[in-house]
């Protein structure tokens, strides 16, 4: 029990006396020790979520109780443990979280007494908001975006227009909450915040994969949409471009703190001519005069008639959600700044799709975004 405080030991002893193995495991996963929750305790709690005789609401409520602690270490580790169970536990765990009217109410949390208390309290508030948003997303669509089937026959690629326009803003909100964590490399200074960052990194990759595939589907349908749908779709696409920039900044932090560059996907921005074409099409539906595409733009985007998908051979497989690819307690060492690789990196099992969009007047061909196969 090295590193545990007297309070931790007393709490563990109390749970041992009452025979509550789950409460004891939660207590041990959320000690005052400044390191991420130990794997053996997380594995046990994951196992508990898969046991039908285990009371999942009681497990969740025990974690919620730990977030009422005054110590930033305990609260942060309770959030990390909750996030870990949302990712790797039985689905009924996140279902229960989504069914609650309130989850974490930590907007005013502040640990004034401990070393790093002020700084870490800021990240606790941001992290709790992301977990609230993740649970809300599940409540709204009854699916975890980070676990849905991907690819050409996946959920987001086969979704109809009306549902796409309703679903993509939900993904946007969840991604916004994740990117609002806003940790710089020099702020990832201990095993606790490092553990949270690693889980957020994993979620960001899978969440963006769903987001990206939804936008690809939206673009393929765009020129067949009604005017109001085009307005919504164009707004979604513009927001998507902004979030690509924000995610790129987040991934730069991941690279700087030592995450292997091969595990970080390349985000290939679509050419500006695509946005121009989308805007001109909407303007034509609204009866506005539109300028002709420039000769350079025509050469760039006018190519073939049918929608096809060309994939590049990849080397790195998509990590399994249940794998131990990332340690929860990494010793982050800022990586030496290296020269960016000029070729398209398709890490995480990604494929670079060639998206062809055609109307009665024009045929648009662009190499769009790096997508992630399931």
Secondary structure, 3 states (H helix, E strand, C coil): CCCCCHHHHHHHHHHHHHCCHHHHHHHHHCCCCCCCCCHHHHHHHHHHHCCCCCCHHHHHHHHHHHCCCCCHHHHHHHHHHHHHHHHHCCHHHHHHHHHCCCCCCCCCCCCCCCCCHHHHHHHHHHHHHHHHHHHHHHHHHCCCCCCCCCCCCCHHHHCCHHHHHHHHHHHHHHHHHHHCCCCCHHHCCCHHHHHHHHHHHHHHHHHHHHHHHHHHHHHHHHHHCCHHHHHHHHHHHHHHHHHHHHHHHHHHHHHHCCCCHHHCCCCCCCCHHHHHHHHHHHHHHCCCCCCCCCHHHHHHHCCCCCCCCCCCCCCCCCCCCCCCCCCCCCCCCCCCCCCCCCCCCCCCCEEEEEEEEECCCCEEEEEEEEEECC
